[in-house]
Amino acid sequence: MVSTGHSGAGSSEAARLLRGGKTIWWWAVAGALAIALALRVGLVLATPHLPLVNDPADYQRLAVSIAHGHGYGRSAVAPAGGPSAFRPPLYPYLLGWFYWLVGVHRGAARIVQAVIGTGTVALVGALAHRFWGRAAALAALAIAALYPPLWLAGGQMLSESVALPLELGAVLAALASGRSARRWAWLLAAGVMTGMGILDRPDSAVLLAPVVLLARPLLPFSWRRWAAGSALVVVAAGLVLVPWLVRDARVMGHFVPLTTQAGLVASGTYNDTAAHDRLHPAAWRPTNFVPEYVPLIRGDEYHLERALRTAAVDYARAHPGYVARVVYWNLRRLFETTGPSQTRASWQANGYSPGWADLAFTGFWVVAALAVIGAATGAGRAPPAVWLVPVLLVVVTVPLLGESRLRLGIDPFLALLAGPGLLAVAAAGRAALVRWAGPHASTVPSGPAGGAGPP
């Protein structure tokens, strides 16, 4: 049989088209990331005098103290002052070291956070690419780039600007370890990033469970290798925490599990004032606005936290039905079902105007709708342990707190799910257009005798 060479030419043409398609895709990715960066930098430039209030003000205070060589600062919550372990250390120290290098320039720090936020968008795209391919990755990238709550996270002095890339990075590292020849390096990276995430936001400790599950070796599978890998992840995360645990014990004079937030947070939710508030039912409020706990607000931070934690636990035990009410209302507030006024309150408490909050509220509902569609069409091809991350974050949040900003750890996963959701909506739109165009196309006049028409 004589070869005509057509097969080789066809293969060459197919390879050329494939390379061209990849090039176009990479340009589209670069464009999406450029848009993400432009929006985040634009937010910074549009709000040069964004107020420093509440959490952002306290992070700024600690960072300035660190930058000026005064250490972690004194307690801002205990009447007696003294040393503090109220805030987790990672974000204040990173911000403080940045100020030490370049001076206390909040605008410059916000620009750096805009770059970090763009990295978070890239990590969302990387996860989508791993699960569903290039089209879904590009869709998820675009959604994460445009999603307003993720802009706001990096536009203010908030620890979530660091927590989100650590969270996604740990998940990606655990996934990469499954088939990689460098399995142990990936697992070490996953453990270190998980530990850093806990130092940034202690509720990130729940990530250890899904990261360990995702660290399952695939080829070849071995229970012994899985156990060893899991131990490496847990030990690496634990070692990251040790220096701060030692610091807390030395400075505070007692063992402190990273922070003294537990009692101060729980007491703001578990009290009669919150339980009988009809306008903001079962919602957290500062403990100094809780009359029954005001007599407990005395002494140093360690003993204050213990007294308030004991009071909150006693209240929950005495009112077990109230715990369910707290969870119910916090779930509603977390997922924006109580209306835009709650969203405004959450973001205004972090310095943003109502206009930015309304943008975040609208953006959430658009992305949430796409995520629901995506869950029905694409989530089945992702490891179930991936979805444990947002589920566990919800589980540890709503018994105490519920507001828009506190959903930020979950929002990247909503954007991730919205990627295949957007593709499904686009496909349905194309199909509807084809169905509509079919009957209309048959009525378009053709040339003489069914020909092609005049040249």
C-alpha positions in Angstrom: 0.0 0.0 0.0 1.4 3.4 -1.0 1.4 6.1 1.8 0.1 9.5 0.7 1.5 11.4 3.7 -2.0 12.8 4.5 -1.9 11.1 7.9 1.3 12.8 9.0 0.1 16.2 7.7 -3.2 15.7 9.6 -1.3 14.9 12.8 0.9 17.9 12.4 -2.1 20.2 11.8 -3.9 18.8 14.8 -0.8 19.4 17.0 -0.5 23.0 15.7 -4.1 23.7 16.5 -3.7 22.1 20.0 -0.7 24.4 20.7 -2.6 27.4 19.4 -5.5 26.5 21.7 -3.2 26.3 24.7 -1.6 29.6 23.8 -5.0 31.3 23.6 -6.1 29.7 26.9 -2.9 31.0 28.6 -3.6 34.5 27.3 -7.1 34.3 28.6 -5.8 33.2 32.0 -3.3 36.1 32.0 -6.2 38.5 31.1 -8.4 37.2 33.9 -5.6 37.6 36.4 -4.8 41.1 35.1 -8.5 42.0 35.6 -8.3 40.6 39.1 -5.3 42.7 39.9 -6.7 45.8 38.3 -10.0 45.6 40.3 -8.1 45.0 43.6 -5.7 47.9 43.0 -8.6 50.0 41.8 -10.4 49.4 45.2 -7.3 50.6 47.0 -7.0 53.7 44.9 -10.7 54.4 45.2 -10.6 54.2 49.0 -7.3 56.0 50.0 -8.8 57.0 53.4 -10.6 53.8 54.2 -11.3 54.1 58.0 -9.4 51.9 60.4 -11.9 50.5 62.9 -12.4 47.4 65.0 -10.3 44.4 63.8 -8.4 46.4 61.1 -7.4 49.1 63.6 -6.2 46.5 66.1 -4.1 44.6 63.4 -2.6 48.0 62.4 -1.8 48.8 66.1 0.0 45.5 66.6 1.9 45.8 63.3 3.1 49.3 64.1 4.2 48.2 67.5 6.2 45.3 65.9 7.7 47.6 63.2 8.9 50.0 65.9 10.6 47.3 67.9 8.0 47.3 70.8 6.9 43.7 70.4 3.4 42.4 70.3 1.9 45.3 72.2 -0.2 45.4 75.4 -3.7 44.1 75.8 -6.5 46.2 74.4 -9.3 44.1 75.9 -8.3 43.6 79.5 -8.8 46.5 82.0 -5.5 45.7 83.7 -3.6 45.8 80.5 -0.6 43.5 80.5 0.6 41.1 77.8 -1.8 40.0 75.1 -2.5 36.9 73.1 -5.9 38.0 71.8 -4.9 38.3 68.1 -3.4 35.3 66.2 0.2 36.3 65.4 0.8 35.6 61.7 -0.9 38.6 60.0 0.3 41.2 62.5 3.9 40.0 62.3 3.9 39.9 58.5 2.4 43.3 58.3 4.8 44.6 61.0 7.8 43.2 59.1 6.6 44.9 56.0 6.3 48.2 57.8 9.8 47.7 59.3 11.2 47.3 55.7 9.4 50.1 53.9 7.9 52.3 56.7 4.4 52.5 57.9 2.7 53.0 54.6 -0.8 51.4 54.7 -1.5 52.1 51.1 1.6 50.2 50.1 0.5 47.3 52.3 -2.9 47.3 50.7 -1.3 47.1 47.2 0.7 44.1 48.3 -2.5 42.5 49.6 -4.0 43.2 46.2 -1.2 41.1 44.6 -1.7 38.4 47.2 -5.5 38.4 46.5 -4.7 37.9 42.8 -2.7 34.9 43.8 -5.8 33.6 45.6 -7.7 33.9 42.3 -5.0 31.9 40.5 -5.2 29.2 43.1 -9.0 28.9 42.6 -8.3 28.5 38.9 -5.7 25.9 39.6 -8.1 23.8 41.6 -10.8 24.1 38.9 -8.3 23.0 36.3 -7.3 20.0 38.3 -10.9 18.9 38.7 -12.7 20.0 35.5 -10.2 21.1 32.8 -9.3 24.3 31.1 -12.8 25.7 30.4 -13.9 25.4 34.0 -10.6 26.8 35.2 -11.0 29.9 33.1 -14.7 30.3 34.3 -13.7 29.9 37.9 -10.8 32.4 37.4 -13.1 35.0 36.0 -15.7 34.5 38.8 -13.1 34.7 41.5 -11.5 37.8 39.8 -14.9 39.6 39.7 -16.3 38.4 43.1 -16.6 41.5 45.3 -16.2 39.9 48.8 -12.7 38.7 47.7 -11.7 42.3 46.7 -12.8 43.6 50.1 -10.8 40.9 52.0 -7.6 42.2 50.6 -8.5 45.9 50.5 -8.5 46.3 54.3 -6.1 45.2 57.0 -7.7 41.8 57.5 -6.1 38.5 58.3 -8.2 36.8 55.6 -5.9 38.3 52.9 -3.2 35.8 54.1 -5.5 33.0 55.3 -7.1 32.4 51.9 -4.0 31.6 49.8 -2.7 29.4 52.7 -6.0 27.5 52.8 -6.0 26.9 49.0 -2.3 26.2 48.9 -2.5 23.5 51.5 -5.4 21.8 49.6 -3.4 21.9 46.3 -0.2 20.6 47.9 -2.1 17.7 49.5 -3.7 16.9 46.1 -0.4 17.1 44.3 1.2 14.6 46.7 -1.0 11.8 45.6 0.8 10.9 42.4 4.0 12.9 42.7 7.5 11.5 43.0 8.1 14.3 45.4 5.3 13.2 47.7 7.0 14.0 50.9 7.9 17.5 49.9 4.3 18.2 48.9 3.1 16.8 52.2 5.6 18.9 54.1 4.4 22.0 52.3 0.8 21.1 53.0 1.5 20.8 56.7 3.5 24.0 56.9 0.8 26.0 55.1 -1.9 24.5 57.3 0.1 25.4 60.4 0.6 29.0 59.1 -3.1 29.2 58.4 -3.8 28.2 62.0 -1.4 30.9 63.2 -3.4 33.4 61.1 -6.9 32.2 61.9 -7.2 29.4 64.6 -10.4 28.1 63.2 -8.3 26.9 60.2 -7.3 24.0 62.5 -10.2 22.1 61.0 -8.3 22.0 57.7 -6.1 19.3 59.0 -8.9 16.7 58.5 -9.5 17.3 54.8 -5.7 17.9 54.1 -5.0 14.5 55.6 -7.7 12.8 53.6 -6.5 14.5 50.4 -3.0 13.3 51.1 -4.0 9.7 50.3 -1.3 8.1 48.1 -2.8 7.0 44.8 -0.2 5.0 42.9 0.5 2.7 44.6 -1.9 2.9 47.5 -0.6 1.9 50.9 -2.2 2.3 54.3 1.3 2.6 55.8 2.3 5.4 53.4 -1.0 7.2 54.0 -0.4 7.0 57.8 3.2 8.2 57.5 2.1 11.1 55.2 -0.7 12.1 57.5 1.8 12.1 60.4 4.1 14.3 58.5 1.3 16.8 57.8 0.2 16.9 61.4 3.7 17.2 62.8 4.7 19.9 60.3 1.6 21.9 61.2 2.3 21.4 64.9 5.9 22.5 64.7 4.8 25.7 63.1 2.7 26.5 66.2 5.2 25.6 68.8 7.1 28.9 69.0 4.0 30.9 69.5 2.6 28.4 72.1 5.9 28.7 74.0 5.8 32.5 73.7 2.2 32.6 75.1 3.2 30.3 78.1 6.2 32.5 78.9 4.6 35.9 78.5 1.1 35.1 79.8 2.3 32.9 82.6 -0.1 30.1 81.6 -0.7 27.8 78.8 -2.8 29.5 76.1 -4.2 27.6 73.0 -2.8 30.2 70.6 -5.2 33.0 71.5 -7.4 34.3 74.3 -10.4 34.9 72.0 -12.6 32.0 72.9 -14.2 33.4 76.1 -14.4 37.0 74.7 -16.2 35.8 71.6 -18.5 33.2 73.3 -19.6 35.6 76.0 -20.8 38.1 73.4 -23.2 35.5 72.0 -24.3 33.4 75.0 -26.1 35.9 77.2 -29.6 37.1 77.9 -29.1 40.4 76.0 -28.4 38.6 72.8 -31.1 36.0 73.5 -33.8 38.6 73.8 -32.7 41.0 71.1 -35.5 41.0 68.5 -33.7 43.2 66.0 -30.5 41.1 65.9 -31.5 37.8 67.4 -28.8 35.6 68.9 -26.1 37.9 67.4 -22.7 38.5 68.9 -22.0 41.9 70.5 -19.0 43.2 72.5 -19.1 41.9 76.0 -19.1 45.4 77.5 -22.6 45.8 76.0 -23.8 42.8 78.0 -24.9 44.1 81.4 -24.8 40.7 83.1 -21.1 40.2 82.2 -19.9 43.7 82.9 -18.9 42.8 86.5 -16.6 40.1 85.1 -14.6 42.5 83.0 -11.6 43.0 85.2 -8.1 41.8 85.7 -5.6 40.6 83.0 -6.4 39.1 79.7 -5.8 35.4 80.7 -8.2 35.6 83.7 -10.7 37.7 81.9 -10.9 35.1 79.1 -11.4 32.3 81.6 -14.1 34.1 83.5 -16.1 35.0 80.4 -15.6 31.5 78.9 -17.0 29.9 82.0 -20.0 32.2 82.0 -20.7 31.6 78.3 -20.4 27.8 78.8 -22.7 27.9 81.8 -25.3 29.9 79.9 -25.2 27.4 77.0 -25.7 24.5 79.4 -28.6 26.2 81.1 -30.2 27.1 77.8 -29.6 24.2 75.3 -32.3 25.3 73.0 -30.6 28.7 72.6 -27.6 27.0 71.0 -29.8 25.8 68.1 -31.2 29.4 67.8 -27.6 30.8 67.5 -26.7 28.3 64.8 -29.9 29.0 62.9 -29.5 32.8 62.9 -25.8 32.7 62.3 -26.3 30.4 59.3 -28.8 32.9 57.9 -26.5 35.9 58.5 -23.5 34.0 57.1 -25.3 33.2 53.8 -27.0 36.6 53.4 -30.7 35.5 54.0 -31.4 38.3 56.5 -31.2 41.0 53.9 -28.6 43.6 52.8 -28.7 45.5 56.1 -26.8 42.8 57.9 -24.2 42.8 55.1 -23.8 46.5 55.4 -23.3 46.2 59.2 -20.6 43.5 58.7 -18.6 45.4 56.2 -19.1 48.8 57.8 -17.7 47.3 61.0 -14.5 46.9 58.9 -14.5 50.4 57.4 -16.4 49.9 54.1 -19.2 52.2 53.0 -22.7 50.8 52.4 -22.1 50.9 48.6 -19.3 48.4 48.8 -21.4 46.2 51.1 -24.3 46.2 48.7 -21.9 45.2 45.9 -20.7 42.3 48.0 -24.3 41.3 48.8 -25.3 41.2 45.1 -22.1 39.5 44.1 -22.7 36.7 46.7 -26.2 35.9 45.3 -25.0 35.7 41.7 -22.1 33.4 42.6 -24.2 31.4 45.0 -26.7 30.7 42.3 -23.9 29.6 39.9 -22.4 27.5 42.7 -25.7 25.6 43.2 -25.8 24.8 39.5 -22.1 23.8 39.6 -22.7 21.5 42.5 -25.3 19.7 40.4 -23.0 19.4 37.3 -19.3 19.4 38.3 -18.7 18.7 42.0 -19.0 15.0 41.5 -15.6 14.9 39.8 -13.8 16.5 42.7 -12.6 14.5 45.8 -15.3 14.8 48.5 -12.7 15.8 51.0 -12.3 19.1 49.2 -15.8 20.1 50.2 -15.1 19.2 53.8 -13.1 22.5 54.0 -16.0 24.9 53.6 -18.3 22.5 55.5 -16.0 22.3 58.5 -15.4 26.1 58.5 -19.2 26.6 58.7 -19.5 24.1 61.5 -16.9 25.8 63.7 -18.2 29.3 62.9 -21.9 29.3 63.3 -22.1 28.2 67.0 -20.5 31.5 67.8 -20.6 34.0 65.0 -22.3 34.7 61.7 -21.7 37.6 59.4 -20.7 38.3 55.8 -17.0 38.8 56.4 -16.7 35.6 58.3 -17.7 33.7 55.1 -14.5 34.7 53.4 -12.8 31.3 54.1 -15.7 29.6 52.3 -16.0 32.1 49.4 -13.2 30.7 47.3 -15.0 27.3 47.2 -18.2 29.1 46.1 -16.3 30.7 43.2 -14.7 27.3 42.5 -18.1 25.6 42.2 -19.5 28.5 40.2 -17.0 27.8 37.4 -18.8 24.6 36.1 -22.0 26.3 37.0 -21.3 29.2 34.6 -20.3 26.7 31.9 -23.6 24.8 32.4 -25.6 28.1 32.1 -23.6 29.0 28.9 -24.3 25.5 27.4 -28.0 25.8 28.2 -28.1 29.2 26.6 -26.4 27.9 23.4 -28.8 25.0 23.3 -31.8 27.4 23.7 -30.4 29.6 20.9 -30.0 26.7 18.6 -33.5 25.5 19.3 -34.8 29.0 18.6 -32.7 29.5 15.5 -33.7 26.1 14.0 -37.2 27.0 12.8 -36.2 30.5 11.8 -33.3 29.2 9.8 -35.6 27.1 7.6 -37.5 30.3 6.6 -34.4 32.1 5.3 -34.7 32.4 1.5 -32.1 30.5 -0.5 -31.0 31.1 -4.1 -32.9 30.0 -7.3 -34.1 26.4 -7.2 -32.6 25.9 -3.7 -29.2 27.0 -4.9 -26.7 29.1 -3.0 -27.9 32.4 -4.2 -26.2 35.1 -6.2 -22.4 35.2 -6.0 
